[in-house]
Amino acid sequence: MIVVAIISILCAIAIPRFADMVSKAQEGVTKGNLGALRSALSIYYSDNAGTYPTDINSLVQKYISRIPSAYVPPHR
């Protein structure tokens, strides 16, 4: 009985921390994707005499392989 109580206490502590780590990992992926998009925009800007693209899809193929996705957490 004591072992079950100890395991349940440990699970009560570990599960919320795991959910928080998943959220932080998704946030890190989104920041990385934004950095890749920022780099592609910078290269486009320097290649095209100081102008930014009017359409984000013009970056695909030459400057970036695909438009990166962004994780948006649910609103509480």
N, C-alpha and C positions, 0 to 999 in steps of 0.2 A: 504494500500500500504506500509506503514511504517512497519507494522508487518511482511509482506512478506519479506521485505528487511532485517529485523533483523534476521528472521529465516534462510534466505539464507546465511547470514554472519556466523551465528553459525554453519550451516552445512558445510560451506567451511573450518571452523576451525576443526570441529569434525571428519570428514571423514578421512583426512590424519592421524590424531592421532590414530584412530581406526585401520587403516591398519598397522601402526607401532606397535601397541600393539599385533596384531595377529602375526606379524613377531617375536616379542620378546617372545611371548608364545611358538611358534614353536622352537625357539632357546633354550628356557629353557627345553622343552621336550627332545630335542636332547642331551643337556648336562646331563640330568638325565639318559637317556638311556646309554650314554657313561660311566657314573659312575657305573651303574649296570653291564655293561660289564667288566669294570676294576675290580670290586669286584669279579666277577666270575673268571676272569683270576688269580687274587691273590689267591683265594681259590684253584683253580686247581694247581697252582704253589706249594703251600704248601702241598697239598695232594700227589703230584707226584715227590717228592724228588728234587725240584728245577728245573723242566723242564717245558717249556711252550708247549701248544698243537701245533701240526703241522697243524691241521685242526680246524677251528673255530667251526665247527659243533659238535666236540667232547665235547663241553661245554653244549650242549643242553641236557635236561632231568635231569642230576645230578646237574649241577651248575647253570643253568638258564633255564627258561621255553621255551624261544624262542630267536632267535637272534633279538635284538632290531633294529628298523628302525631309519634312520637319515634323517632329513629334510634338503635338500639342496636348498637354495634360487636360483631363476633364475638369470643367469648372465646378467648384464646390460651393 
